[in-house]
């Protein structure tokens, strides 16, 4: 029995050595990644700046991005939604912030909910932002438990490609409307706008030309054209609310919002109405697809 014990002793000591040397390493690795041991390291979200967010006005009380539940990203001029929040086109704001969102649960900085400044509503760590009750590293960055900093990550998640812009409605030219302007009657007075030829008038989106009234009428805010092609969040514009006008060039009032004229589409990045590559008519003639 003593001989058997002596023979097994080296194996037992070797096992102790293995446990003593490898277990702390595994714990350290899991702690560093703030994941359960053996879990694959998730790819860090890639920064996706909100198109046109460089146009957001500054807020005297807070940072212009923070005021909309976002943080500065990309070229330093644009904003990205905080983890757990989603960009709402109609509000031009990051909303629906959820502390239980998978991004918050997976990428929040461990124990950051205990930080003193977080209790005051801020995250002082560089390249970090508020997320739920904690702080998260910005997109493109990962928390390094050893250095206690958000560091640039190399393995970034793929971004889903956006669908091409659908064709836009053509101009709804009113026959003979050049006589309106010749008589000093404005297009706007008959629920229309000046067409691209500078002579005729085109019915506003949601309105239909009535030959018996020689005017565009039966205007509806629930029209498919208005619903599909109104400029996002334009119903919140001050000039639209107070004066009933639409400031962007090549746009007109439609329903309670603004729409780009026929043959134009809204460019969210530039925040302008720009000439569209195709209209519904040309898309149908060319076999293209049109989605409402």
PENOR-V75077 format. One record per helix or strand of 3 or more residues. SS is the DSSP state (A for helix, B for strand). FROM is the first residue (numbers start at 1). LEN is the number of residues. If there is no record, write none. Layout:
<<SS:FROM:LEN> <SS:FROM:LEN>>
This chain:
<<A:2:31> <A:53:3> <A:66:3> <B:70:4> <B:78:4> <B:86:3> <B:93:3> <A:102:6> <A:112:3> <A:116:4> <B:128:4> <B:134:4> <B:141:4> <B:149:4> <A:178:5> <A:188:3> <B:192:3> <B:201:3> <B:208:3> <B:215:3> <A:224:6> <A:234:3> <A:238:5> <B:251:4> <B:257:4> <B:264:4> <B:272:4> <A:280:6>>
